[in-house]
Amino acid sequence: MDSKKIKSALISAYCKDGLEKIVEILRNSGVTIYSTGGTLDFIKNFADVRSVENLTGYPQILGGRVKTLHPKVFGGILGRRDNDSDQQELRQYGIPEIDLVIVDLYPFSETLASGASHEEIIEKIDIGGIALIRAAAKNYENTLVAASRNSYDALLKLLVSKNASSDLEDRLSYACLAFRAATEYDEAITNYFVSKLNGDVSPQDSSSSFVSSSFASRSPFPALDPEQSVQLRYGENPHQNGTFFGKLDEVFVQLHGRELSYNNLLDIDAALELIAEFDEPTYAVLKHNNACGCASDASPAEAWKKALAGDPVSAFGGVIVTNRAVDRQCAEETGKLFFEVILAPAYTEDAMRILTLKKNRIILEMKPYARPTRRFRSALNGILMQDADGITEMSSTLKTVTEKAPSENETADLIFANKLVKHSKSNAIVLARNSQLLASGVGQTSRIDALKQAIDKARSFDFSTEGAVMASDAFFPFPDCVEIAARAGITAIVQPGGSIKDSESTDFCNKAGLSMSFTGYRHFKH
């Protein structure tokens, strides 16, 4: 767990809404708080706070452009607690360790959208804040970072539930969100500057200007450059042509097998997005972009057996993905199944000898690569663009809304199931137990149908649903789904919440003795 007590915090936030409760928790836990500028003045109203200027010995300068950029600030954030040299230097220069960094950046995008002048927009490019985020996220083993106002609610729950402490899993998760927030912030700034480069497009139009022809080769949207294209065997169906534009060699190396198809690439993309959610040894099998089997276990071989058991029928001809090196034992087990593609970070020599016995079997070695922060899809006579769904729930962010709270094991299964439902076609329901996918109902027009499909499918493969947990990608508009779940023996439910009739579902769970948790985030995937 590597739990660390928060003893000091640095807060530098443009948006103060929601900060007061966080500060109160820190104050009551004896945490030393540092701040500067308007945040300092805000905190002074209800808590003791030390100014960054007194810590560094320098006032803020250049009209507030330089406030926190100083070794006494960044040394305290980046100092490694288990590094003797770091600790000696911190003592030598009187630098306090900083365990928590809370930042909310200058509102660049909001200023841009308001039609502000170029000078006003430039002044809303945050420098110190983005540096604080990167420093704290880099040192996640020691420092917890909340990188935007969107993290305030979750941070408050974490501080309350863990008595102003954090676990390594918490710090790593928040670091991921922090780097994503920094990336998206920089992308907005880049897009604005590109609009200036491409002919001084008005600020309101700059969010889409990065796809202009003069900048296409540097755009986050892959340019349709024939020199960076791969002709596929065919498209979704044999009568359709298919082409991929981009650089597959940045994502994986193909070690064996025939050329990739359009459908292979869609499944590979879905597989990589899913497996990125898991740290523990995990295997998943995907068909038509949905997981038909998935399991986590300390033993990769056991994880594979449990994943296959979820639906050995659908697994035929599927795509296998794992986050562990494939050894001889796993290769022998997976090799018993006919599958199209396997993705793994590495393969032993014995594994390769076994897996390459099938000449057309596609074997891919995954590379570490930056997952896309934007998603694109052609529609009508244009292109739809949206942020990638970067939210991954943790036990500390679940909100229990029933009288009965989920047990520790149920909570772990709820997190497991919620990761799967996030990557399943909507409407989606996932049933899980002991870090194993029992069954899912996917792509249904009715959430009730999705649940019934999942229950029937689980039972068809001899899984009991007694004691299972259920995850839904969206809220329940009526209590009918929780009633069906209760009759099936399901004991814990996770869903986004947000229905005007949430109370009806909650009331039923209380009467039936079920626990239900809200995430606050819907995970539609169309």
TORMARSE-160172 format. One line per field, with one value per residue (C-alpha): residue in one letter; residue number from 1; y, x, z. Coordinates in nm, 3 decimals. Layout:
N
rest <- (A	...)
nr <- (NUM	...)
v <- (Y	...)
u <- (X	...)
w <- (Z	...)
END
This chain:
526
rest <- (M	D	S	K	K	I	K	S	A	L	I	S	A	Y	C	K	D	G	L	E	K	I	V	E	I	L	R	N	S	G	V	T	I	Y	S	T	G	G	T	L	D	F	I	K	N	F	A	D	V	R	S	V	E	N	L	T	G	Y	P	Q	I	L	G	G	R	V	K	T	L	H	P	K	V	F	G	G	I	L	G	R	R	D	N	D	S	D	Q	Q	E	L	R	Q	Y	G	I	P	E	I	D	L	V	I	V	D	L	Y	P	F	S	E	T	L	A	S	G	A	S	H	E	E	I	I	E	K	I	D	I	G	G	I	A	L	I	R	A	A	A	K	N	Y	E	N	T	L	V	A	A	S	R	N	S	Y	D	A	L	L	K	L	L	V	S	K	N	A	S	S	D	L	E	D	R	L	S	Y	A	C	L	A	F	R	A	A	T	E	Y	D	E	A	I	T	N	Y	F	V	S	K	L	N	G	D	V	S	P	Q	D	S	S	S	S	F	V	S	S	S	F	A	S	R	S	P	F	P	A	L	D	P	E	Q	S	V	Q	L	R	Y	G	E	N	P	H	Q	N	G	T	F	F	G	K	L	D	E	V	F	V	Q	L	H	G	R	E	L	S	Y	N	N	L	L	D	I	D	A	A	L	E	L	I	A	E	F	D	E	P	T	Y	A	V	L	K	H	N	N	A	C	G	C	A	S	D	A	S	P	A	E	A	W	K	K	A	L	A	G	D	P	V	S	A	F	G	G	V	I	V	T	N	R	A	V	D	R	Q	C	A	E	E	T	G	K	L	F	F	E	V	I	L	A	P	A	Y	T	E	D	A	M	R	I	L	T	L	K	K	N	R	I	I	L	E	M	K	P	Y	A	R	P	T	R	R	F	R	S	A	L	N	G	I	L	M	Q	D	A	D	G	I	T	E	M	S	S	T	L	K	T	V	T	E	K	A	P	S	E	N	E	T	A	D	L	I	F	A	N	K	L	V	K	H	S	K	S	N	A	I	V	L	A	R	N	S	Q	L	L	A	S	G	V	G	Q	T	S	R	I	D	A	L	K	Q	A	I	D	K	A	R	S	F	D	F	S	T	E	G	A	V	M	A	S	D	A	F	F	P	F	P	D	C	V	E	I	A	A	R	A	G	I	T	A	I	V	Q	P	G	G	S	I	K	D	S	E	S	T	D	F	C	N	K	A	G	L	S	M	S	F	T	G	Y	R	H	F	K	H)
nr <- (1	2	3	4	5	6	7	8	9	10	11	12	13	14	15	16	17	18	19	20	21	22	23	24	25	26	27	28	29	30	31	32	33	34	35	36	37	38	39	40	41	42	43	44	45	46	47	48	49	50	51	52	53	54	55	56	57	58	59	60	61	62	63	64	65	66	67	68	69	70	71	72	73	74	75	76	77	78	79	80	81	82	83	84	85	86	87	88	89	90	91	92	93	94	95	96	97	98	99	100	101	102	103	104	105	106	107	108	109	110	111	112	113	114	115	116	117	118	119	120	121	122	123	124	125	126	127	128	129	130	131	132	133	134	135	136	137	138	139	140	141	142	143	144	145	146	147	148	149	150	151	152	153	154	155	156	157	158	159	160	161	162	163	164	165	166	167	168	169	170	171	172	173	174	175	176	177	178	179	180	181	182	183	184	185	186	187	188	189	190	191	192	193	194	195	196	197	198	199	200	201	202	203	204	205	206	207	208	209	210	211	212	213	214	215	216	217	218	219	220	221	222	223	224	225	226	227	228	229	230	231	232	233	234	235	236	237	238	239	240	241	242	243	244	245	246	247	248	249	250	251	252	253	254	255	256	257	258	259	260	261	262	263	264	265	266	267	268	269	270	271	272	273	274	275	276	277	278	279	280	281	282	283	284	285	286	287	288	289	290	291	292	293	294	295	296	297	298	299	300	301	302	303	304	305	306	307	308	309	310	311	312	313	314	315	316	317	318	319	320	321	322	323	324	325	326	327	328	329	330	331	332	333	334	335	336	337	338	339	340	341	342	343	344	345	346	347	348	349	350	351	352	353	354	355	356	357	358	359	360	361	362	363	364	365	366	367	368	369	370	371	372	373	374	375	376	377	378	379	380	381	382	383	384	385	386	387	388	389	390	391	392	393	394	395	396	397	398	399	400	401	402	403	404	405	406	407	408	409	410	411	412	413	414	415	416	417	418	419	420	421	422	423	424	425	426	427	428	429	430	431	432	433	434	435	436	437	438	439	440	441	442	443	444	445	446	447	448	449	450	451	452	453	454	455	456	457	458	459	460	461	462	463	464	465	466	467	468	469	470	471	472	473	474	475	476	477	478	479	480	481	482	483	484	485	486	487	488	489	490	491	492	493	494	495	496	497	498	499	500	501	502	503	504	505	506	507	508	509	510	511	512	513	514	515	516	517	518	519	520	521	522	523	524	525	526)
v <- (0.000	0.237	0.473	0.819	1.076	1.423	1.665	1.963	2.096	2.362	2.511	2.737	2.745	2.983	2.836	2.834	2.681	2.361	2.434	2.538	2.187	2.045	2.306	2.236	1.867	1.955	2.206	1.961	1.699	1.932	1.977	2.277	2.473	2.694	2.923	3.244	3.527	3.513	3.160	3.271	3.554	3.312	3.053	3.318	3.366	3.029	2.859	2.921	2.939	3.020	3.233	3.093	3.434	3.384	3.033	3.141	3.482	3.638	3.828	3.746	3.950	4.058	4.131	3.784	3.596	3.446	3.319	2.958	2.900	2.853	2.563	2.583	2.503	2.251	2.089	2.019	1.864	1.662	1.550	1.172	1.053	0.737	0.909	1.000	1.262	1.433	1.434	1.581	1.864	1.940	1.977	2.177	2.437	2.439	2.302	2.150	1.837	1.895	1.592	1.735	1.981	2.126	2.328	2.479	2.640	2.978	2.936	2.956	2.791	2.991	3.315	3.214	3.138	3.472	3.665	3.826	4.014	3.841	4.008	3.882	3.532	3.525	3.623	3.323	3.080	2.924	2.867	2.798	2.591	2.356	2.315	2.230	1.966	1.803	1.805	1.653	1.392	1.297	1.235	1.043	0.788	1.059	1.341	1.348	1.595	1.724	1.901	2.080	2.187	1.866	1.673	1.863	1.634	1.313	1.456	1.555	1.200	1.058	1.287	1.205	0.830	0.792	1.049	1.284	1.002	0.852	0.514	0.458	0.356	0.686	0.889	0.704	0.745	1.117	1.152	0.999	1.247	1.529	1.451	1.423	1.761	1.914	1.761	1.891	2.237	2.251	2.125	2.414	2.660	2.491	2.509	2.881	2.952	2.746	2.957	3.266	3.100	3.003	3.347	3.494	3.291	3.435	3.286	3.129	2.930	2.815	2.495	2.334	2.522	2.268	2.046	2.311	2.196	2.400	2.228	1.885	1.700	1.819	1.782	1.542	1.429	1.193	1.360	1.159	1.134	0.846	0.813	0.724	0.486	0.109	-0.064	-0.323	-0.656	-0.499	-0.283	-0.397	-0.638	-0.794	-0.570	-0.255	-0.115	-0.029	0.196	0.297	0.639	0.669	0.505	0.156	0.101	0.349	0.123	-0.233	-0.457	-0.740	-1.050	-1.304	-1.368	-1.232	-0.868	-0.686	-0.617	-0.323	-0.522	-0.643	-0.282	-0.188	-0.482	-0.407	-0.048	-0.166	-0.426	-0.174	0.074	-0.197	-0.353	-0.009	0.005	-0.282	-0.299	-0.654	-0.954	-0.958	-1.140	-1.036	-1.178	-0.940	-0.994	-0.705	-0.454	-0.602	-0.818	-1.164	-1.279	-1.097	-1.185	-1.070	-1.306	-1.316	-1.597	-1.492	-1.854	-1.857	-1.517	-1.668	-1.973	-1.755	-1.515	-1.799	-1.954	-1.638	-1.729	-2.001	-1.999	-1.630	-1.645	-1.852	-1.625	-1.339	-1.103	-1.186	-0.915	-0.930	-0.691	-0.953	-1.130	-1.454	-1.754	-2.118	-2.214	-1.928	-1.993	-2.358	-2.267	-1.988	-2.194	-2.445	-2.181	-2.056	-1.681	-1.403	-1.179	-1.181	-0.867	-0.871	-0.659	-0.950	-1.320	-1.577	-1.785	-2.094	-1.901	-1.782	-2.137	-2.248	-1.953	-1.941	-2.298	-2.136	-1.940	-1.688	-1.617	-1.248	-1.193	-0.833	-0.695	-0.384	-0.072	0.189	0.469	0.774	0.688	0.940	1.223	1.289	1.058	1.115	0.967	1.060	1.154	1.312	1.526	1.602	1.478	1.439	1.502	1.448	1.405	1.047	0.898	0.934	0.870	0.548	0.501	0.397	0.262	0.604	0.776	0.548	0.698	0.448	0.558	0.266	0.171	-0.129	-0.060	-0.302	-0.531	-0.496	-0.783	-0.644	-0.303	-0.456	-0.639	-0.322	-0.141	-0.439	-0.453	-0.077	-0.085	-0.344	-0.169	0.150	-0.035	-0.216	-0.102	0.074	-0.005	-0.226	-0.430	-0.629	-0.904	-1.000	-1.190	-1.243	-1.027	-1.237	-1.136	-1.367	-1.219	-0.893	-0.761	-0.517	-0.302	-0.330	-0.070	-0.147	-0.165	-0.432	-0.642	-0.592	-0.717	-1.016	-1.102	-1.092	-1.309	-1.567	-1.579	-1.627	-1.916	-2.073	-2.114	-2.257	-1.942	-1.873	-1.508	-1.543	-1.297	-1.134	-0.758	-0.555	-0.247	-0.029	0.225	0.467	0.532	0.333	0.545	0.304	0.047	-0.248	-0.340	-0.353	-0.569	-0.815	-0.807	-0.887	-1.186	-1.311	-1.299	-0.996	-0.825	-0.503	-0.253	0.035	0.293	0.663	0.788	1.103	0.979	1.180	0.845	0.739	0.725	0.450	0.228	0.315	0.242	-0.099	-0.185	-0.090	-0.315	-0.603	-0.570	-0.475	-0.216	0.044	0.290	0.593	0.702	1.031	0.950	0.796	0.576	0.555	0.396	0.409)
u <- (0.000	0.292	0.067	0.211	0.078	0.042	0.238	0.266	0.077	0.122	-0.198	-0.204	-0.549	-0.728	-1.067	-1.128	-1.478	-1.463	-1.121	-1.245	-1.350	-1.018	-0.825	-1.032	-0.943	-0.575	-0.589	-0.759	-0.496	-0.212	-0.088	0.138	-0.006	0.191	0.031	0.071	-0.123	-0.501	-0.506	-0.307	-0.555	-0.846	-0.705	-0.615	-0.986	-1.026	-0.688	-0.324	-0.117	0.246	0.336	0.563	0.737	0.850	0.970	1.177	1.284	1.167	0.846	0.640	0.774	0.693	0.332	0.277	0.438	0.691	0.562	0.656	0.951	1.222	1.440	1.286	0.949	1.047	1.312	1.044	0.819	1.082	1.293	1.303	1.230	1.443	1.743	2.009	2.168	1.834	1.757	2.098	2.051	1.700	1.836	2.139	1.927	1.634	1.386	1.066	0.924	0.590	0.359	0.053	0.024	-0.314	-0.325	-0.595	-0.443	-0.520	-0.837	-0.673	-0.954	-1.225	-1.038	-0.995	-1.366	-1.463	-1.321	-1.047	-0.760	-0.436	-0.257	-0.519	-0.499	-0.120	-0.138	-0.361	-0.085	0.010	0.382	0.437	0.120	0.206	0.557	0.413	0.188	0.471	0.706	0.454	0.338	0.698	0.759	0.431	0.606	0.624	0.391	0.016	-0.105	-0.453	-0.418	-0.750	-1.075	-1.225	-1.019	-1.142	-1.437	-1.239	-0.947	-1.180	-1.320	-0.967	-0.850	-1.156	-1.151	-0.776	-0.726	-0.510	-0.292	-0.246	-0.144	0.092	-0.204	-0.375	-0.066	-0.005	-0.367	-0.367	-0.032	-0.188	-0.474	-0.226	-0.016	-0.334	-0.456	-0.117	-0.126	-0.475	-0.383	-0.077	-0.278	-0.523	-0.233	-0.071	-0.394	-0.424	-0.070	-0.125	-0.431	-0.210	0.047	-0.219	-0.359	-0.471	-0.791	-1.025	-0.976	-1.323	-1.230	-0.888	-1.008	-1.053	-0.790	-0.518	-0.649	-0.567	-0.355	-0.048	-0.016	-0.160	0.170	0.216	-0.146	-0.268	-0.518	-0.334	-0.287	-0.401	-0.048	0.000	0.361	0.240	-0.036	-0.079	-0.304	-0.510	-0.638	-0.983	-1.212	-1.479	-1.603	-1.424	-1.603	-1.470	-1.119	-0.931	-0.633	-0.465	-0.298	-0.046	0.261	0.186	0.554	0.520	0.261	0.382	0.624	0.478	0.686	0.489	0.181	-0.007	-0.080	-0.326	-0.684	-0.914	-1.105	-0.780	-0.674	-1.007	-0.981	-0.615	-0.702	-0.981	-0.748	-0.474	-0.717	-0.862	-0.537	-0.396	-0.648	-0.482	-0.160	-0.199	-0.133	-0.431	-0.548	-0.840	-1.000	-1.185	-1.435	-1.586	-1.416	-1.579	-1.414	-1.572	-1.327	-1.106	-0.941	-0.665	-0.461	-0.119	-0.038	-0.062	-0.141	-0.435	-0.548	-0.560	-0.760	-1.012	-1.038	-1.103	-1.363	-1.571	-1.675	-1.470	-1.714	-1.677	-1.302	-1.260	-1.096	-1.056	-0.779	-0.580	-0.405	-0.200	0.014	0.275	0.545	0.420	0.619	0.615	0.326	0.103	0.195	0.098	-0.237	-0.324	-0.194	-0.474	-0.720	-0.758	-0.714	-0.630	-0.396	-0.202	-0.051	0.197	0.489	0.734	0.763	1.018	1.200	1.001	0.678	0.770	0.853	0.507	0.306	0.469	0.360	0.055	0.188	-0.099	-0.122	-0.044	0.200	0.253	0.495	0.349	0.557	0.510	0.327	0.124	-0.243	-0.437	-0.602	-0.845	-1.078	-1.193	-1.470	-1.600	-1.967	-2.199	-1.972	-1.719	-1.529	-1.639	-1.373	-1.390	-1.161	-1.064	-1.240	-0.955	-1.151	-1.069	-1.248	-1.066	-1.194	-1.135	-1.357	-1.660	-1.949	-2.155	-2.520	-2.683	-2.700	-2.482	-2.130	-1.951	-1.695	-1.326	-1.350	-1.669	-1.507	-1.214	-1.460	-1.663	-1.350	-1.262	-1.613	-1.627	-1.305	-1.462	-1.797	-1.612	-1.467	-1.787	-2.032	-2.337	-2.580	-2.358	-2.376	-2.084	-2.101	-1.782	-1.653	-1.299	-1.145	-1.304	-1.554	-1.852	-2.048	-2.152	-2.447	-2.328	-2.466	-2.827	-3.097	-3.236	-3.035	-3.276	-3.194	-2.823	-2.862	-3.077	-2.826	-2.540	-2.721	-2.830	-2.483	-2.312	-2.541	-2.493	-2.124	-2.205	-2.127	-2.340	-2.436	-2.471	-2.233	-2.139	-2.112	-2.265	-2.138	-2.347	-2.205	-2.494	-2.751	-3.069	-3.373	-3.593	-3.529	-3.611	-3.247	-3.155	-3.463	-3.350	-2.997	-3.120	-3.318	-3.002	-2.808	-2.594	-2.480	-2.306	-2.368	-2.169	-2.319	-2.273	-2.584	-2.760	-3.112	-3.401	-3.520	-3.191	-3.367	-3.599	-3.303	-3.130	-3.442	-3.482	-3.117	-3.162	-3.467	-3.296	-2.966	-2.757	-2.482	-2.470	-2.194	-2.199	-1.902	-2.036	-1.908	-2.100	-1.898	-2.101	-1.917	-2.107)
w <- (0.000	0.082	0.274	0.340	0.584	0.435	0.651	0.418	0.118	-0.148	-0.288	-0.594	-0.748	-0.981	-0.889	-0.514	-0.518	-0.314	-0.164	0.177	0.283	0.162	0.356	0.667	0.653	0.610	0.894	1.130	1.041	1.134	0.777	0.711	0.418	0.179	-0.074	-0.270	-0.432	-0.430	-0.294	0.009	0.076	0.038	0.282	0.542	0.607	0.778	0.827	0.907	0.591	0.514	0.215	-0.053	-0.057	0.305	0.221	-0.079	0.045	-0.281	-0.357	-0.663	-0.953	-1.309	-1.228	-1.084	-1.374	-1.131	-0.796	-0.723	-0.956	-0.694	-0.568	-0.220	-0.375	-0.641	-0.424	-0.164	-0.428	-0.614	-0.319	-0.288	0.063	0.030	-0.131	0.124	-0.104	-0.165	0.206	0.291	0.040	0.165	0.518	0.398	0.220	0.462	0.211	0.357	0.200	0.024	0.025	-0.153	-0.441	-0.538	-0.858	-1.075	-1.383	-1.532	-1.745	-2.086	-2.286	-2.109	-2.176	-2.538	-2.578	-2.422	-2.718	-2.509	-2.668	-2.764	-2.473	-2.224	-2.370	-2.341	-1.975	-1.911	-2.012	-1.680	-1.624	-1.256	-1.222	-1.507	-1.364	-1.021	-1.177	-1.370	-1.071	-0.832	-1.084	-1.161	-0.791	-0.745	-0.523	-0.259	-0.362	-0.426	-0.692	-0.770	-1.102	-1.151	-0.991	-1.135	-0.878	-0.572	-0.489	-0.530	-0.330	-0.047	-0.031	-0.032	0.249	0.460	0.400	0.458	0.731	0.523	0.392	0.046	-0.093	-0.383	-0.601	-0.521	-0.604	-0.931	-1.038	-0.963	-1.145	-1.458	-1.441	-1.383	-1.690	-1.896	-1.769	-1.854	-2.202	-2.276	-2.146	-2.370	-2.667	-2.629	-2.624	-2.924	-3.122	-3.050	-3.163	-3.476	-3.554	-3.534	-3.760	-4.013	-4.068	-3.736	-3.709	-3.447	-3.098	-3.106	-3.416	-3.303	-3.136	-3.478	-3.674	-3.602	-3.884	-4.142	-4.432	-4.347	-4.009	-4.087	-4.062	-3.702	-3.596	-3.324	-3.591	-3.828	-4.165	-4.466	-4.598	-4.846	-4.736	-4.384	-4.488	-4.477	-4.726	-4.540	-4.671	-4.689	-4.481	-4.240	-4.508	-4.808	-5.058	-4.885	-4.929	-4.611	-4.533	-4.208	-4.183	-3.905	-3.754	-3.625	-3.546	-3.260	-3.096	-3.157	-3.345	-3.550	-3.477	-3.678	-3.889	-4.183	-4.256	-4.033	-4.133	-4.067	-3.805	-3.646	-3.591	-3.434	-3.195	-3.122	-3.035	-2.803	-2.647	-2.575	-2.423	-2.198	-2.078	-1.994	-1.708	-1.518	-1.316	-1.180	-1.411	-1.649	-1.960	-2.180	-2.493	-2.724	-3.001	-3.196	-2.962	-2.648	-2.384	-2.388	-2.120	-1.872	-1.543	-1.311	-1.095	-0.930	-1.174	-1.543	-1.637	-1.396	-1.525	-1.875	-1.764	-1.583	-1.877	-2.123	-1.894	-1.923	-2.278	-2.451	-2.743	-2.834	-2.769	-3.088	-3.346	-3.100	-2.994	-2.680	-2.479	-2.161	-1.961	-1.871	-2.070	-2.225	-2.104	-2.214	-1.983	-2.100	-2.465	-2.431	-2.278	-2.520	-2.811	-2.758	-2.883	-3.238	-3.220	-3.465	-3.266	-2.941	-2.787	-2.499	-2.377	-2.433	-2.519	-2.406	-2.668	-2.568	-2.604	-2.953	-3.065	-2.955	-3.081	-3.425	-3.506	-3.669	-3.967	-3.989	-3.616	-3.561	-3.274	-3.165	-2.909	-2.749	-2.707	-2.435	-2.611	-2.517	-2.530	-2.740	-2.552	-2.839	-3.028	-3.386	-3.599	-3.943	-3.942	-4.197	-4.413	-4.141	-3.838	-3.477	-3.214	-2.840	-2.542	-2.470	-2.167	-1.921	-1.602	-1.417	-1.087	-0.771	-0.442	-0.286	-0.541	-0.507	-0.312	-0.114	-0.130	0.054	0.419	0.345	0.220	-0.013	0.148	0.062	-0.187	-0.338	-0.376	-0.565	-0.791	-0.847	-0.965	-1.188	-1.337	-1.388	-1.591	-1.817	-1.858	-1.952	-2.253	-2.356	-2.621	-2.474	-2.331	-2.120	-1.800	-1.656	-1.393	-1.210	-0.910	-0.777	-1.051	-1.324	-1.588	-1.550	-1.837	-1.995	-2.188	-2.454	-2.733	-2.621	-2.674	-2.328	-2.007	-1.887	-2.194	-2.127	-1.770	-1.868	-2.142	-1.891	-1.636	-1.895	-2.047	-1.710	-1.627	-1.969	-1.884	-1.540	-1.343	-1.039	-1.006	-0.629	-0.465	-0.795	-0.847	-1.127	-1.313	-1.543	-1.788	-1.719	-1.448	-1.390	-1.480	-1.284	-1.009	-1.239	-1.302	-0.934	-0.871	-1.140	-1.001	-0.650	-0.774	-0.944	-0.616	-0.704	-0.384	-0.490	-0.769	-0.917	-1.150	-1.229	-1.052	-1.168	-1.240	-1.098	-0.963	-0.802	-0.467	-0.589	-0.678	-0.353	-0.147	-0.309	-0.240	0.124	0.156	-0.025	0.160	-0.144	-0.153	-0.428	-0.512	-0.741	-0.952	-1.082	-1.433	-1.722	-1.961	-2.282	-2.572	-2.899)
END
